[in-house]
Amino acid sequence: MGDRRVSDVYGEDIRWQDTVPGASVSGGGTSSEVTTGEWRVNYPEYLEEKCRQCLLCVPVCPDSAIPVQDGKRGGFNMLYCKGCGICAKVCPFGAIEMRNGGDMT
């Protein structure tokens, strides 16, 4: 579409049935098949010394990028982490800080 606006393409008389669906999900469980880490603009830094292993960050990660082994979390799997920062928001101990730059692997 370039510099055109949606209103330039679709007028007031357009019905939702006439639009093209976007951002459709093809099915569940696909996060392990798509390396979303390439989308990252920011990245999380895991501060292990501050972590109390509450694991609150694990279930909120939309791409399962926080590995857990033997009941303890490890660093991030940067192949799948897209840098959304949800984990940093829910961490009550400040053990995850978001950094600028997406080229962390």
The first five atom37 places (N, CA, C, CB, O) and aatype in JSON, in Angstrom:
{
  "aatype": [12, 7, 3, 1, 1, 19, 15, 3, 19, 18, 7, 6, 3, 9, 1, 17, 5, 3, 16, 19, 14, 7, 0, 15, 19, 15, 7, 7, 7, 16, 15, 15, 6, 19, 16, 16, 7, 6, 17, 1, 19, 2, 18, 14, 6, 18, 10, 6, 6, 11, 4, 1, 5, 4, 10, 10, 4, 19, 14, 19, 4, 14, 3, 15, 0, 9, 14, 19, 5, 3, 7, 11, 1, 7, 7, 13, 2, 12, 10, 18, 4, 11, 7, 4, 7, 9, 4, 0, 11, 19, 4, 14, 13, 7, 0, 9, 6, 12, 1, 2, 7, 7, 3, 12, 16],
  "atom_mask": [
    [1, 1, 1, 1, 1],
    [1, 1, 1, 0, 1],
    [1, 1, 1, 1, 1],
    [1, 1, 1, 1, 1],
    [1, 1, 1, 1, 1],
    [1, 1, 1, 1, 1],
    [1, 1, 1, 1, 1],
    [1, 1, 1, 1, 1],
    [1, 1, 1, 1, 1],
    [1, 1, 1, 1, 1],
    [1, 1, 1, 0, 1],
    [1, 1, 1, 1, 1],
    [1, 1, 1, 1, 1],
    [1, 1, 1, 1, 1],
    [1, 1, 1, 1, 1],
    [1, 1, 1, 1, 1],
    [1, 1, 1, 1, 1],
    [1, 1, 1, 1, 1],
    [1, 1, 1, 1, 1],
    [1, 1, 1, 1, 1],
    [1, 1, 1, 1, 1],
    [1, 1, 1, 0, 1],
    [1, 1, 1, 1, 1],
    [1, 1, 1, 1, 1],
    [1, 1, 1, 1, 1],
    [1, 1, 1, 1, 1],
    [1, 1, 1, 0, 1],
    [1, 1, 1, 0, 1],
    [1, 1, 1, 0, 1],
    [1, 1, 1, 1, 1],
    [1, 1, 1, 1, 1],
    [1, 1, 1, 1, 1],
    [1, 1, 1, 1, 1],
    [1, 1, 1, 1, 1],
    [1, 1, 1, 1, 1],
    [1, 1, 1, 1, 1],
    [1, 1, 1, 0, 1],
    [1, 1, 1, 1, 1],
    [1, 1, 1, 1, 1],
    [1, 1, 1, 1, 1],
    [1, 1, 1, 1, 1],
    [1, 1, 1, 1, 1],
    [1, 1, 1, 1, 1],
    [1, 1, 1, 1, 1],
    [1, 1, 1, 1, 1],
    [1, 1, 1, 1, 1],
    [1, 1, 1, 1, 1],
    [1, 1, 1, 1, 1],
    [1, 1, 1, 1, 1],
    [1, 1, 1, 1, 1],
    [1, 1, 1, 1, 1],
    [1, 1, 1, 1, 1],
    [1, 1, 1, 1, 1],
    [1, 1, 1, 1, 1],
    [1, 1, 1, 1, 1],
    [1, 1, 1, 1, 1],
    [1, 1, 1, 1, 1],
    [1, 1, 1, 1, 1],
    [1, 1, 1, 1, 1],
    [1, 1, 1, 1, 1],
    [1, 1, 1, 1, 1],
    [1, 1, 1, 1, 1],
    [1, 1, 1, 1, 1],
    [1, 1, 1, 1, 1],
    [1, 1, 1, 1, 1],
    [1, 1, 1, 1, 1],
    [1, 1, 1, 1, 1],
    [1, 1, 1, 1, 1],
    [1, 1, 1, 1, 1],
    [1, 1, 1, 1, 1],
    [1, 1, 1, 0, 1],
    [1, 1, 1, 1, 1],
    [1, 1, 1, 1, 1],
    [1, 1, 1, 0, 1],
    [1, 1, 1, 0, 1],
    [1, 1, 1, 1, 1],
    [1, 1, 1, 1, 1],
    [1, 1, 1, 1, 1],
    [1, 1, 1, 1, 1],
    [1, 1, 1, 1, 1],
    [1, 1, 1, 1, 1],
    [1, 1, 1, 1, 1],
    [1, 1, 1, 0, 1],
    [1, 1, 1, 1, 1],
    [1, 1, 1, 0, 1],
    [1, 1, 1, 1, 1],
    [1, 1, 1, 1, 1],
    [1, 1, 1, 1, 1],
    [1, 1, 1, 1, 1],
    [1, 1, 1, 1, 1],
    [1, 1, 1, 1, 1],
    [1, 1, 1, 1, 1],
    [1, 1, 1, 1, 1],
    [1, 1, 1, 0, 1],
    [1, 1, 1, 1, 1],
    [1, 1, 1, 1, 1],
    [1, 1, 1, 1, 1],
    [1, 1, 1, 1, 1],
    [1, 1, 1, 1, 1],
    [1, 1, 1, 1, 1],
    [1, 1, 1, 0, 1],
    [1, 1, 1, 0, 1],
    [1, 1, 1, 1, 1],
    [1, 1, 1, 1, 1],
    [1, 1, 1, 1, 1]
  ],
  "atom_positions": [
    [[0.81, -1.2, 0.0], [0.0, 0.0, 0.0], [0.85, 1.26, 0.0], [-0.92, 0.0, 1.19], [0.35, 2.31, -0.4]],
    [[2.09, 1.21, 0.43], [2.95, 2.37, 0.39], [2.45, 3.49, 1.27], [0.0, 0.0, 0.0], [2.18, 3.29, 2.45]],
    [[2.32, 4.7, 0.68], [1.88, 5.86, 1.44], [0.37, 6.01, 1.47], [2.48, 7.1, 0.86], [-0.15, 6.95, 2.08]],
    [[-0.35, 5.1, 0.83], [-1.81, 5.21, 0.82], [-2.38, 4.81, 2.17], [-2.42, 4.34, -0.28], [-1.81, 3.98, 2.87]],
    [[-3.5, 5.4, 2.51], [-4.2, 5.06, 3.74], [-5.29, 4.05, 3.43], [-4.8, 6.33, 4.41], [-5.72, 3.91, 2.29]],
    [[-5.73, 3.36, 4.48], [-6.81, 2.4, 4.31], [-8.06, 3.09, 3.77], [-7.13, 1.7, 5.66], [-8.78, 2.51, 2.96]],
    [[-8.3, 4.32, 4.21], [-9.48, 5.05, 3.74], [-9.4, 5.39, 2.25], [-9.66, 6.33, 4.55], [-10.43, 5.66, 1.62]],
    [[-8.19, 5.38, 1.67], [-8.05, 5.6, 0.23], [-8.47, 4.36, -0.56], [-6.6, 5.96, -0.11], [-8.89, 4.47, -1.71]],
    [[-8.37, 3.19, 0.06], [-8.68, 1.93, -0.61], [-10.13, 1.52, -0.35], [-7.72, 0.83, -0.16], [-10.84, 1.1, -1.26]],
    [[-10.54, 1.63, 0.9], [-11.88, 1.23, 1.3], [-12.69, 2.47, 1.66], [-11.83, 0.24, 2.5], [-12.26, 3.29, 2.47]],
    [[-13.84, 2.6, 1.08], [-14.71, 3.73, 1.38], [-15.66, 3.41, 2.52], [0.0, 0.0, 0.0], [-15.62, 2.32, 3.1]],
    [[-16.51, 4.35, 2.84], [-17.47, 4.17, 3.93], [-18.5, 3.09, 3.62], [-18.18, 5.48, 4.22], [-19.14, 2.57, 4.54]],
    [[-18.66, 2.76, 2.37], [-19.68, 1.78, 1.99], [-19.16, 0.34, 2.01], [-20.22, 2.11, 0.62], [-19.9, -0.58, 1.65]],
    [[-17.9, 0.12, 2.42], [-17.35, -1.24, 2.43], [-17.94, -2.03, 3.6], [-15.79, -1.2, 2.53], [-18.13, -1.5, 4.7]],
    [[-18.22, -3.3, 3.35], [-18.7, -4.18, 4.4], [-17.55, -5.06, 4.87], [-19.9, -5.05, 3.9], [-16.63, -5.33, 4.09]],
    [[-17.58, -5.5, 6.11], [-16.49, -6.33, 6.61], [-16.37, -7.63, 5.82], [-16.71, -6.64, 8.08], [-15.28, -8.18, 5.71]],
    [[-17.46, -8.12, 5.27], [-17.45, -9.35, 4.5], [-16.64, -9.2, 3.2], [-18.88, -9.78, 4.17], [-16.19, -10.19, 2.62]],
    [[-16.44, -7.96, 2.75], [-15.72, -7.7, 1.51], [-14.23, -7.46, 1.73], [-16.33, -6.52, 0.82], [-13.49, -7.28, 0.76]],
    [[-13.79, -7.47, 2.95], [-12.37, -7.22, 3.23], [-11.59, -8.54, 3.22], [-12.2, -6.51, 4.58], [-12.17, -9.61, 3.35]],
    [[-10.3, -8.43, 3.08], [-9.42, -9.59, 3.07], [-8.96, -9.84, 4.51], [-8.19, -9.38, 2.11], [-8.46, -8.93, 5.16]],
    [[-9.13, -11.07, 5.01], [-8.69, -11.34, 6.38], [-7.17, -11.23, 6.49], [-9.15, -12.74, 6.83], [-6.44, -11.62, 5.58]],
    [[-6.72, -10.71, 7.61], [-5.29, -10.59, 7.85], [-4.93, -11.18, 9.2], [0.0, 0.0, 0.0], [-5.8, -11.37, 10.06]],
    [[-3.68, -11.45, 9.39], [-3.15, -11.97, 10.66], [-3.92, -13.2, 11.13], [-3.2, -10.9, 11.72], [-4.21, -13.33, 12.32]],
    [[-4.24, -14.08, 10.22], [-4.98, -15.27, 10.6], [-4.03, -16.31, 11.18], [-5.74, -15.85, 9.4], [-2.88, -16.43, 10.76]],
    [[-4.52, -17.05, 12.14], [-3.74, -18.09, 12.79], [-4.05, -19.41, 12.12], [-4.04, -18.16, 14.33], [-5.22, -19.78, 11.99]],
    [[-3.02, -20.11, 11.68], [-3.24, -21.35, 10.93], [-3.51, -22.54, 11.83], [-2.05, -21.64, 10.07], [-3.99, -23.58, 11.36]],
    [[-3.22, -22.42, 13.11], [-3.46, -23.51, 14.04], [-2.65, -23.32, 15.3], [0.0, 0.0, 0.0], [-1.76, -22.47, 15.35]],
    [[-2.95, -24.1, 16.31], [-2.25, -23.99, 17.57], [-0.94, -24.75, 17.57], [0.0, 0.0, 0.0], [-0.7, -25.61, 16.71]],
    [[-0.1, -24.44, 18.52], [1.15, -25.17, 18.7], [2.19, -24.94, 17.64], [0.0, 0.0, 0.0], [3.06, -25.79, 17.43]],
    [[2.14, -23.81, 16.95], [3.1, -23.57, 15.87], [4.32, -22.78, 16.32], [2.42, -22.84, 14.74], [5.24, -22.59, 15.52]],
    [[4.36, -22.31, 17.58], [5.49, -21.48, 17.99], [6.81, -22.24, 17.94], [5.25, -20.95, 19.4], [7.86, -21.62, 17.74]],
    [[6.79, -23.55, 18.11], [8.03, -24.31, 18.03], [8.5, -24.48, 16.58], [7.86, -25.68, 18.68], [9.65, -24.88, 16.35]],
    [[7.65, -24.19, 15.63], [8.0, -24.34, 14.22], [8.46, -23.04, 13.57], [6.82, -24.88, 13.46], [9.04, -23.07, 12.49]],
    [[8.22, -21.91, 14.21], [8.54, -20.61, 13.63], [9.53, -19.9, 14.54], [7.25, -19.75, 13.43], [9.22, -19.62, 15.7]],
    [[10.71, -19.6, 14.03], [11.72, -18.91, 14.83], [11.43, -17.41, 14.84], [13.15, -19.19, 14.28], [11.94, -16.66, 14.01]],
    [[10.61, -17.01, 15.79], [10.17, -15.63, 15.88], [11.25, -14.68, 16.4], [8.96, -15.54, 16.77], [11.05, -13.47, 16.42]],
    [[12.4, -15.22, 16.81], [13.48, -14.37, 17.29], [14.0, -13.41, 16.24], [0.0, 0.0, 0.0], [14.62, -12.39, 16.58]],
    [[13.77, -13.7, 14.98], [14.21, -12.8, 13.91], [13.42, -11.5, 13.9], [14.09, -13.49, 12.57], [13.84, -10.53, 13.27]],
    [[12.28, -11.46, 14.58], [11.45, -10.26, 14.61], [11.93, -9.27, 15.67], [10.0, -10.63, 14.88], [11.51, -8.12, 15.66]],
    [[12.79, -9.7, 16.55], [13.13, -8.96, 17.76], [13.78, -7.61, 17.46], [14.06, -9.79, 18.63], [14.66, -7.5, 16.6]],
    [[13.34, -6.6, 18.19], [13.95, -5.27, 18.15], [14.67, -5.04, 19.48], [12.89, -4.16, 17.89], [15.75, -4.44, 19.51]],
    [[14.07, -5.5, 20.57], [14.67, -5.44, 21.89], [14.85, -6.86, 22.4], [13.8, -4.59, 22.88], [14.24, -7.79, 21.88]],
    [[15.68, -7.03, 23.4], [15.89, -8.37, 23.93], [15.92, -8.33, 25.46], [17.2, -8.97, 23.38], [16.29, -7.32, 26.06]],
    [[15.51, -9.44, 26.08], [15.54, -9.5, 27.53], [16.91, -9.95, 28.03], [14.45, -10.44, 28.03], [17.55, -10.81, 27.43]],
    [[17.33, -9.36, 29.12], [18.55, -9.81, 29.77], [18.14, -10.46, 31.09], [19.56, -8.62, 30.01], [17.46, -9.85, 31.9]],
    [[18.56, -11.7, 31.29], [18.23, -12.47, 32.49], [19.29, -12.2, 33.54], [18.14, -13.99, 32.18], [20.47, -12.49, 33.34]],
    [[18.88, -11.63, 34.68], [19.78, -11.32, 35.78], [19.63, -12.42, 36.83], [19.47, -9.91, 36.39], [18.83, -12.32, 37.76]],
    [[20.41, -13.47, 36.67], [20.27, -14.68, 37.47], [20.38, -14.41, 38.97], [21.32, -15.69, 37.05], [19.7, -15.07, 39.76]],
    [[21.22, -13.47, 39.37], [21.4, -13.2, 40.8], [20.15, -12.6, 41.45], [22.57, -12.25, 40.99], [20.0, -12.68, 42.67]],
    [[19.27, -12.01, 40.66], [18.03, -11.44, 41.19], [16.86, -12.43, 41.13], [17.68, -10.18, 40.43], [15.84, -12.23, 41.8]],
    [[17.0, -13.46, 40.34], [15.9, -14.41, 40.11], [15.65, -15.26, 41.35], [16.21, -15.31, 38.91], [16.59, -15.79, 41.95]],
    [[14.39, -15.39, 41.74], [13.99, -16.22, 42.89], [13.26, -17.48, 42.44], [13.1, -15.42, 43.83], [12.65, -18.18, 43.25]],
    [[13.32, -17.77, 41.14], [12.72, -18.98, 40.57], [11.23, -19.11, 40.87], [13.45, -20.2, 41.09], [10.74, -20.21, 41.11]],
    [[10.52, -18.0, 40.84], [9.06, -18.04, 41.03], [8.37, -18.56, 39.78], [8.52, -16.64, 41.38], [7.24, -19.04, 39.85]],
    [[9.04, -18.48, 38.64], [8.57, -18.97, 37.34], [7.32, -18.24, 36.82], [8.28, -20.43, 37.43], [6.62, -18.78, 35.96]],
    [[7.04, -17.05, 37.33], [5.9, -16.28, 36.83], [6.1, -15.86, 35.37], [5.67, -15.04, 37.69], [5.13, -15.64, 34.65]],
    [[7.33, -15.77, 34.94], [7.63, -15.35, 33.57], [7.33, -16.44, 32.55], [9.08, -14.94, 33.46], [7.03, -16.15, 31.39]],
    [[7.42, -17.68, 32.97], [7.31, -18.8, 32.02], [5.94, -18.89, 31.34], [7.58, -20.1, 32.74], [5.9, -18.94, 30.11]],
    [[4.82, -18.91, 32.07], [3.54, -19.08, 31.38], [3.09, -17.88, 30.56], [2.48, -19.39, 32.37], [2.22, -18.02, 29.7]],
    [[3.67, -16.7, 30.8], [3.24, -15.52, 30.03], [4.01, -15.34, 28.73], [3.39, -14.27, 30.88], [3.63, -14.52, 27.9]],
    [[5.08, -16.1, 28.55], [5.86, -15.99, 27.32], [5.06, -16.57, 26.16], [7.23, -16.72, 27.46], [4.74, -17.76, 26.17]],
    [[4.72, -15.75, 25.16], [3.88, -16.23, 24.06], [4.58, -17.23, 23.14], [3.4, -15.06, 23.25], [3.92, -17.9, 22.34]],
    [[5.9, -17.33, 23.24], [6.61, -18.23, 22.33], [7.43, -19.3, 23.05], [7.52, -17.43, 21.46], [8.32, -19.9, 22.45]],
    [[7.13, -19.54, 24.31], [7.83, -20.57, 25.1], [9.35, -20.43, 24.97], [7.39, -21.97, 24.64], [10.05, -21.42, 24.76]],
    [[9.83, -19.21, 25.11], [11.26, -18.94, 24.94], [12.03, -18.97, 26.26], [11.44, -17.6, 24.28], [13.22, -18.65, 26.29]],
    [[11.35, -19.37, 27.35], [12.02, -19.45, 28.64], [12.05, -20.92, 29.06], [11.29, -18.57, 29.72], [11.04, -21.46, 29.51]],
    [[13.2, -21.57, 28.9], [13.27, -22.99, 29.22], [13.27, -23.23, 30.72], [14.52, -23.59, 28.61], [13.82, -22.46, 31.5]],
    [[12.63, -24.32, 31.12], [12.61, -24.75, 32.52], [13.1, -26.18, 32.56], [11.17, -24.62, 33.15], [12.62, -27.04, 31.82]],
    [[14.07, -26.42, 33.43], [14.59, -27.77, 33.59], [14.77, -28.03, 35.08], [15.93, -27.96, 32.81], [15.35, -27.22, 35.8]],
    [[14.27, -29.16, 35.53], [14.32, -29.54, 36.94], [13.69, -28.46, 37.83], [15.77, -29.8, 37.37], [14.19, -28.2, 38.93]],
    [[12.61, -27.85, 37.36], [11.89, -26.86, 38.15], [12.55, -25.49, 38.24], [0.0, 0.0, 0.0], [12.12, -24.65, 39.03]],
    [[13.59, -25.25, 37.45], [14.27, -23.96, 37.46], [14.37, -23.42, 36.05], [15.68, -24.07, 38.1], [14.61, -24.16, 35.1]],
    [[14.19, -22.12, 35.94], [14.31, -21.48, 34.63], [15.77, -21.23, 34.3], [13.51, -20.16, 34.59], [16.61, -21.07, 35.19]],
    [[16.05, -21.22, 33.0], [17.39, -20.9, 32.54], [17.37, -19.58, 31.8], [0.0, 0.0, 0.0], [16.49, -18.75, 32.03]],
    [[18.34, -19.38, 30.93], [18.37, -18.17, 30.11], [17.27, -18.24, 29.06], [0.0, 0.0, 0.0], [16.41, -19.12, 29.11]],
    [[17.29, -17.32, 28.14], [16.26, -17.26, 27.1], [16.7, -18.03, 25.87], [15.95, -15.81, 26.72], [17.89, -18.08, 25.55]],
    [[15.76, -18.63, 25.19], [16.01, -19.23, 23.89], [15.76, -18.13, 22.86], [15.08, -20.5, 23.63], [14.62, -17.85, 22.49]],
    [[16.85, -17.51, 22.41], [16.73, -16.35, 21.54], [16.27, -16.68, 20.12], [18.05, -15.65, 21.47], [15.95, -15.78, 19.35]],
    [[16.23, -17.96, 19.77], [15.66, -18.32, 18.47], [14.17, -18.02, 18.43], [15.91, -19.79, 18.16], [13.6, -17.77, 17.37]],
    [[13.53, -18.06, 19.6], [12.09, -17.87, 19.67], [11.66, -16.59, 20.37], [11.47, -19.03, 20.35], [10.54, -16.13, 20.16]],
    [[12.52, -16.0, 21.18], [12.16, -14.77, 21.89], [12.04, -13.63, 20.89], [13.22, -14.42, 22.98], [12.97, -13.34, 20.13]],
    [[10.85, -12.99, 20.89], [10.67, -11.87, 19.97], [10.77, -10.52, 20.66], [9.33, -11.99, 19.28], [10.48, -9.49, 20.06]],
    [[11.18, -10.52, 21.92], [11.45, -9.27, 22.62], [10.23, -8.48, 23.02], [0.0, 0.0, 0.0], [10.29, -7.25, 23.09]],
    [[9.12, -9.15, 23.28], [7.88, -8.44, 23.61], [7.93, -7.77, 24.98], [6.7, -9.39, 23.56], [7.25, -6.77, 25.2]],
    [[8.73, -8.31, 25.91], [8.9, -7.7, 27.22], [7.86, -8.06, 28.26], [0.0, 0.0, 0.0], [7.89, -7.53, 29.37]],
    [[6.96, -8.96, 27.93], [5.94, -9.36, 28.9], [6.59, -9.98, 30.13], [4.95, -10.35, 28.27], [6.17, -9.73, 31.26]],
    [[7.61, -10.79, 29.91], [8.3, -11.45, 31.02], [8.89, -10.43, 32.0], [9.41, -12.36, 30.48], [8.81, -10.61, 33.21]],
    [[9.47, -9.36, 31.47], [10.06, -8.32, 32.32], [8.99, -7.6, 33.13], [10.84, -7.31, 31.46], [9.22, -7.21, 34.27]],
    [[7.81, -7.43, 32.53], [6.71, -6.75, 33.23], [6.19, -7.55, 34.41], [5.58, -6.46, 32.27], [5.82, -6.98, 35.43]],
    [[6.15, -8.88, 34.27], [5.57, -9.7, 35.34], [6.58, -10.1, 36.41], [4.95, -10.94, 34.75], [6.17, -10.58, 37.47]],
    [[7.86, -9.93, 36.17], [8.87, -10.35, 37.14], [8.86, -9.43, 38.36], [10.27, -10.37, 36.5], [9.19, -8.25, 38.24]],
    [[8.49, -9.96, 39.53], [8.41, -9.11, 40.72], [9.78, -8.79, 41.33], [7.55, -9.78, 41.76], [9.86, -7.97, 42.25]],
    [[10.84, -9.4, 40.85], [12.16, -9.23, 41.45], [13.13, -8.44, 40.57], [12.75, -10.57, 41.76], [14.28, -8.23, 40.95]],
    [[12.67, -8.0, 39.4], [13.53, -7.24, 38.5], [14.65, -8.08, 37.9], [0.0, 0.0, 0.0], [15.73, -7.57, 37.59]],
    [[14.4, -9.38, 37.75], [15.42, -10.29, 37.23], [15.48, -10.32, 35.71], [15.17, -11.67, 37.75], [16.32, -11.01, 35.13]],
    [[14.59, -9.57, 35.07], [14.6, -9.49, 33.61], [14.53, -8.02, 33.23], [13.4, -10.3, 32.97], [13.6, -7.31, 33.62]],
    [[15.52, -7.58, 32.47], [15.54, -6.19, 32.0], [15.58, -6.2, 30.48], [16.76, -5.41, 32.58], [16.29, -7.0, 29.87]],
    [[14.82, -5.33, 29.88], [14.8, -5.23, 28.42], [15.91, -4.3, 27.96], [13.42, -4.72, 27.92], [16.15, -3.24, 28.54]],
    [[16.59, -4.73, 26.9], [17.71, -3.97, 26.31], [17.39, -3.65, 24.86], [19.05, -4.76, 26.41], [16.63, -4.38, 24.21]],
    [[17.96, -2.58, 24.36], [17.79, -2.21, 22.95], [18.68, -3.06, 22.07], [18.11, -0.73, 22.73], [19.79, -3.44, 22.46]],
    [[18.18, -3.37, 20.89], [18.95, -4.13, 19.92], [18.39, -5.52, 19.73], [0.0, 0.0, 0.0], [18.19, -6.24, 20.71]],
    [[18.14, -5.89, 18.5], [17.5, -7.16, 18.25], [18.4, -8.28, 17.79], [0.0, 0.0, 0.0], [17.92, -9.4, 17.6]],
    [[19.68, -8.03, 17.6], [20.54, -9.01, 16.99], [21.25, -9.88, 18.04], [21.55, -8.32, 16.09], [22.43, -10.22, 17.87]],
    [[20.56, -10.24, 19.09], [21.13, -11.1, 20.12], [20.73, -12.54, 19.83], [20.66, -10.66, 21.53], [19.55, -12.82, 19.64]],
    [[21.68, -13.44, 19.8], [21.37, -14.86, 19.56], [21.92, -15.72, 20.65], [21.91, -15.31, 18.22], [21.75, -16.94, 20.62]]
  ]
}
